[in-house]
Amino acid sequence: MKYLGPGFLVAVGFIDPGNWASNFVAGADYGYALLWVVTLSTVMLILLQHNAAHLGIATGLCLSEATTFFIPKPVARAVLGSAFFATISTSLAEILGTAIALNMLFQIPIRIGAILAVGVSLFMIFANSYPKIEKWLVGFVALIGFSFVYELTLARIDWGAAGYFWITPSIPKGSIVIIMSVLGAVVMPHNLFLHSEIIQSRHWNLENEKIIKRQLNYEFLDTILSMIIGWAINSAMILMAAATFFKRGIQVTELQQTYTTLRPLLGSSAPLVFAVALLFSGFASAVTAGIAAGSISAGFYGEPYDIRNRHSGLGTSASLLLALASIFLIGNPLQGLVYSQVILSMQLPITIFLQIYLTSSKRVMKNYANRPTFKFTLLIVGIIVTILNLKLLVTLFH
């Protein structure tokens, strides 16, 4: 049990407000037919996140530190600069999701809610040590999970159809954009940086190969367990939307609409539980996005993440505050979420192939470098994610 935790922090990014929007639209428009996308994306995510954690355990370096030490300086700075810019985009989506939840629950204006979201997130990051944050966020994931278990008891789910579409790919007419959106919202660049950093919260002797192998085994179990929980929560979103909105022919265009529509369909408790779960999801994912930004900023200077360190603290603060400033420049929150995903789509392939290069290098990983078969598998995943994100990018601009 003491090895559990890092994977759950990564799972927080797997169930962030961007995923909520994509999943509810998928279920409302296509019923159970796109559940297989969650299954496929989870398998790809397990491979990539395990590989990122593998780097942290085998080298004692996070992805940003390894980039600084093993990639030519001009290239490293450009890559890490783009990754940091992507964390601002990620933070924007998380803060917007939190603000939308506050608006649902207390009718707080979006911009005021965004200020509160940033304030609470910064307090959690700066006032707590990492182990405390880990416990809080694992608790948040548990609350989100229990919320959807409760929601599922209120809806009439066709479990036969759900079981079939979880493992049977289908592409309904006009669904390709939603398929790419769901896939693109699952694999996020900041999570790869984050996992390679936070896995090092478990201290070990890097000179002892027996200890390293033990860490790798437990990390893989932690990653699989947390990703399966993320898969279940994302699936529950699609199940809920399919059983309530698709069944009645109701289209979902924004999260606020979901909140108001659930009340007459499932009773007064359903929208309240939905909004509270979204609130916890937004806060938790904003915290992990801030930590990832701090890790990238510290790695830029060849340092490990430490919130008491100037470079880590500045990176974390800058990411959340610049995201907040961007929200004040956005007239339409939905457009803000869309453009944030565009930025992530452009940066994601860079991070994936950077990671594959580093973890396949014997100079970096020594005896723990990727074996040819695993490297080939990772390259296939990287190519699939890249193609899908490029298609999403082209679609959004057209």
N, C-alpha and C positions, 0 to 999 in steps of 0.2 A: 504493500500500500504506500510506503514512503516514496516510491519512485513515481507515483501518479502525480500529475499536475501540469507539466509543460504542455502536454498534448491538449489538455482542456483549454488552456489559454489560446492555443491555435484554433480550437473548435469555436471559440468566441467569434473569430473573424469569419468562420464558416456559416454562422447564423446571424450575420449583421443585418441592418435594415435594408441594404441592397438585395440580399437574398430574400428577405420577406417580400419585397415588391415583385421580384421575378417569379417566386414560387406561387404567390397568390394569383398573379396574372396567368401563369401556366395552368393552374388548377381550374380557374374560372373560365378560361377560354377552351381548354382541351380535356377537361375532366381528369381521369387517371392516366391518360395516354402518355404523359411525359415523365412519369415516375422513374423510368429507366435512366433518364438523364442524371438524376440524383445519384443513382447507383454507379453509373459510369464515372461521373465526376469525383465521387468519393474514392473509388479505386485509384484514379490518377492522383488524387490529393494525398493518399496514403504513401504512394511511391515517392512523390516529391518531398513531402514533409519528413519522411523517414530519412531521405537522402540529406536534407538540410541538417537534421539533428545529428546524423552520422558525421558530418563535417565538424560540428561543434565538439562532439565527444572525442573523435580521433585526433584532433589538432589542438583543442583548447582555444580555438579561435571562432568567432562568429563569422558569418558570410561577409560582412563589411570589412572586418579586420583582414580576413584572408585575401579579399580583393585588393586592399591597400598593400599588403606584403608581397603578393605573387603576380599581380597584374601591372604592366607598365603604368607609371604614374598618370600621364595624360588620359589614358583609357580608363583607369580606375576612377579618377575624379569625375569624368563624364558619366560613367555608369552609376556611381553612387549619387551624383547630383540628380540624375533622372529618377533614381529610386527614392530619394528624399522628396522630390517633387510629387511622386506618386503617393507617398504617405500623406501629403497635404490633401490630395484628392480623396484618399481613403477617409481621412479624418472628417472631411467635409460631409461625406455621406453618413458617417456615424453620428456626427453632431446634428445633422438634419433629421435623422431618424429619431434621435432623442427629443428634439424640439417638437416633432410631430406628435410623439407620445404625450408630451407635456400639454400640448394643445388639445389632444383628445380628452385627457383626464381633467385638466383645470382651465381650459380655454385661454391658456397663456399664449400671447402672440409668438409666432415662429422665431423672430429675431431675439426676443427676450428669452425664450426657451433655449435658444442656441448659446446665449451668454451663460445661462445657468448650467448648461451641459458642459461647457468648457471649464467653468469654475470648479464644478464637482470633480471632473476628470483630473484636472491638475492637482487638486487637493489629494485625491486618492493616490496619484503617482508620487507626489513629493512628500506626503505625510506618512506613508507606509513603506516598510521594507518590502523587498520582493516576496518573501514567504507569506506575509500578510495579504498582499495583493493577490497572490495565487489562491489563497483560501477564499477571499471575497469573490473572485471571478469563477472559481469552481462552484461556489454557492449560487451565483447568478445563472450559470448554465443549468444547474439543477432546478432552479425555480422556473426557468423558461421551459425546460422539459416537462415538469409537472403541470405547467399551465396548459401545454398542448395535449397532455394526457387527459386533462379535465375537459378541454374543448372537444376532443374526440368522443368522449362519453355523451356529449350533447347532440352530436351529429350522427346520422345514419350512414355508416361507411359500407360500401360494397367491397368487402375484403377479398372476395374471389377475383374481382376485376383488378384490385390493387395488387394482389399477389402476381397476377399474370403480367401486368405492365411494369412491375419492378424489374423484371428480368427479360422482357420482350421489347426490343426497340421498335418504335413506330414513329413515323414523321407525318402527322396530319397536315393537310393542305394549309399553307400559310404559317406553319409553326416554327420554321427554321430560325426566325429572329429570336423567339422565346427560348428555343433550345440553346442557342449560342449565348443568350443572356444568362440563363441558369448556369451553364458551364463556366462562363467568364466571371460570374460572381463568386464561384467556389474557390478557384485557384487564384490567389492574390499575392502580388510580389512582397508586400510587407510581412506576410505570414512566414515566408521562407527566411527572411532576415530574422524575424522574431524567434522562430523555433531554434535556429542555430545558436542564438544568444541565451535564451532562457533555459535550455537544456543544461547549461553549465552551472545552474544554481545548485546542482548536485555535485559537490566537489569530489574529485577522485585523483588518484596518482597516475599520471599519464605515462610513467615509466613502467607500470605494471600491466602487461598485456591481458592478464586474467581479469583484472578489474575493468579494463576497457571493454572486453568482450561481454562481461556481465552487464555493464551499462548499456551496451548496444542491444542486448536481448530485452532488457526491461524497457528501454526506450521504445522498441518496436511494439511491445505489448501496450504501452501507454498510448502510443500513436493510434494503433488499431482500435483500442477501446474508445478513445475520445472521438475519433472520426466516425465510428459506428453510431455513437450518440448523436453526433452532428447530422449524420445521414437520417437518423430516425426523426429528428426535429424538423429538418427540411422536408422530409416526406410527409410529416404531419401537416405542414402548411399546405402542401398540394392536396392532401386528402381532405382537409377542412374546406378549401376553396371548391374542390370538385363536388363534395357532398352538399354544399350550401348554395354557392353561386352558379356553378355549371348546371346543376340539376334544375335550377329555376331560370336559366338563360340570362343571368345577371352578369354584365361585364364589369371588371374591376379596372379602374384607371388610376387610382391613388389609394394610399393606405388609409387616409381619413374616411374614404367612402366605405372601406371594409368595416371600420369601427361602427359607423352609423347603420349599416345594413344588417349586421349580425344581431342587433337587438330584436327586431321583429321575427327573425328566423329562428334564433336559438334561445331567446330570453334575455333578461337584463344583465345577468352575470357574465355572459359570453363576451360582450365588447369590453367590459371592465378587465377581465382576465387577459384579453388580447392586448389591450393598451399597456397594462402593467408589464407583461412579458416583453413588449416592444421597448418599453422604457429601460428595463434591465439589459436588454440586448444592446441598445444604443450606448448606454453608459459603459458596459463591459468592453464593447468593441472600440470605443473611443480611447479607453485606457490602453488597450493592447496596441492600437495604432500609434499612440503617443510613445509607448515604450519602444516600438519598432523604429520610430523616427530618432529617438535618442540613441539607439544602438547604431543606426547608420551614421549619425553625426559623429559619435565617438570613434567608430571604425574608420572614418575619414582621416582621423589623426592617429590611427594605429592603437587606439585605446579600447579596453572593454567597457561595456555599458555600466555606469554607476551614476544614479540620479544625483548624487552629491558632487559629481564631477561637473566642471563648467561646461564642457562640450556636450555631455549627455543631457544636462538640464536645459541648455540653450536649444538643442535640437528638438527635444520634447515640447518645450514651450512654443518655439517658432512654428512647429507643425500645426499645433492646435489653434494658435492665435491667427496664423495666416489663413487657416481653413475658416475660422470665424469671420475674418475680414471678407473673405470671398462670399460668404453667405449674405453679408450686407449688400453686396453688389449684384446679387441674384434676385430678380423679380419673381421668378417662378421656381418654387422648391423642387418640383418634378424635373424641370430642365436642369437644375443643379445636380440632381442624382444622375441624370443621363450623361451629362458632360464629364462628371467624375469618373464614370465607367469608361468613357472614351479614353481618358488619360491613362487609366489602369491598363486598358487594352493595348495601348501603344508601348507601355513599359514592360509588361509582363514577359514577353519572349526574351528580352535582354537579360532579366534576372534568371530565368529558367536555364538558358544556355550558359550563362556565367557559372551557375551552380554546377551544372554537369561538367563543364571544363575543369573546375577546381577539384571536384570530388573524384574525377577520373585521373587526376595527375598524381603520379607517384612522388613527385617533388613536394606536393602539398600533403598528401594523405599517407605516404610511405606504404606500409603493408596493407592499409585499409582502403586503398584506391578501388573504385568501382571495377568489378569484373566485366569482361567484354559483353556478356549476355545482359547484365543489369544496365550497363551503359547504353546498349542498343535499345532496351526497353524504355529507358528515360528519354532517349532521343525521339522515339516514336511518340511518347507522351508530349514532349516539347513541341514536336511538329504539329500534332493534332491541336493542341491548345493554341499555337500560333496561328494556324489556318482559321480556326473558329473565331479567334479574337480579331483577326484582320477582316474577316467577313462581317463581323459585328460592326467594326469601325466603318467599313464601306457602306453598310446598310444604314447606319445612323446618319451618315452624311448625305445619303440619297433620300 
